[in-house]
Every structure is written in C-alpha cells, then in structure tokens.
Amino acid sequence: ESKSEEQGDSKIITPEAQKLLDRAALLRAEIAAMEGKTVQEVETEARSKKESETKRRQDQDRITAERKAQSAVDRKTDGSFLEVPNTFDDMVRQAARAVERAFQDGKTRQTVRFNLVGEAQSAVYENEWPGGAQQMYREAGGPLTAALLREVRAPTKNVNDFNAQRSLAPEIK
C-alpha cells in the first residue's frame, strides 16, 4: 500500500509515501539552491502558481458555462447565421446533425473536421498538446469520434439496393 491513511487527526505514512516525500523535499532544496532562494520561498511560489492555475481553470469553466447558457437562449433555427460550437458536446451535436442531413441528401462519403478539444475544455482557448499526435488522439480525436458515432442516426432507406450496388469483389479491367 503506497498511500497515507488517515486515522482521526493523525496520518500514518507508508514507507513508499515517505520516500516520495523525502525525494520531493530534496528536489525543492535543489531548486532553492539553484535559484538562490529559501526552500520556503520555493514552496510559496509553487503554491501560488498552483492556486493561480486552479483559479484560471475555474474562470474558464465559468465562462464556458455562461456562453453555453447564453447560446441556448440566443439560438435561432431559421438558418440566418452559422453557429460555431465552443464545447465538446456542441461540436458533436452539430456534426451529427450535419452528417444526418448530408446522408439524407444522398451523400454516403463524408469528412468531418473537429477543433480538437477535450471533453472538459472549451474551443475558446488555444490548447497545447505537448504529447504530440498521440496525446491529441487520446484526449480529443478518439473521444470526439466515438461521441459522433454514438450520436449519428442515419438509417438507410433501401438497404437491399445499396448492397446490390456494392460489390465486395470489384471488377478489374
């Protein structure tokens, strides 16, 4: 067991957890020595950075929720403007409707392009992908594609006609 367990007001720290705490203390001491600061100053700086990042994320979530609520109120259905979705769910919903309309118009081969955002992110802010293409797919591309495929409802009218037109063994000329 590598976690600390709470019993009442005191904490029991396992040997693995203690090793990690000791390693973190050594790293903080090294950083303080390199930057010419005290360990306390390094810890205070790290704590303030963490708090500012948490506040930034909360503000981003609040703004996203406000925009989502506002777009729900302002949404028109007469086609007089192009709606650019900001959230994961809005992008999937709009893409699914477009795929269904195109399919009903006879378009069986389509390309869908998404702005790569994670499920909890907004398209308003630029996303950084330090993990490259693998991270983009893992955190955004895969979930967006899976959500789109779950959302699309495009029934075929004449399944038998489609199978007759489609040849599994194409003719070679």
Steps between C-alpha positions, in 0.01 A plus 500: 500500500656829389246748631482676832207402717317738728402386848331775697717812484832322443629357173685173464747524213616182330871451419439555125317826566776614735762431231304715254464780756874488572578511126268801455675678789839436337376636167362813668836550676686460166270753331545745786878465482508552122272805514664650810176481699393333820301177494208692650507751212503217245203331672309829519566569131384150400187533716413837345550363147272208580235732645514732197467203263202370697339845490564527124334163440201596717465828308521312170232253614277788617541685167426181306186438705386862449557480124319168480204641693498815285520304173206287612297819546615672180483196273306559178371222280420696185847446351584871496843452655773240533530363850860428600496259793729563795460188710563131440128413516400786271758396238383138506132599483554739206717251311245221552218719364713593197591135432134396523387780262772413249412131519133580435615698195676190366856576611643170623865606524568791730788664682446652843756739647505590867685761698694270733384570853467266792164423655551749784657774286366783293593591143532863607854450629796362309592152614856384531588142417845430646448128434462556125266301277458216750373737767273678250341171401479361854350811660297652217488317165396160631233627743357742239479224238341252741247759617413589139444137407275452804301812414444450123171345400500443124273209407521367148185501289584227254754269658454238227568752220816614674629143539425428134702804391788416727720223373739338744703360210556797267536441130855545373524639148 
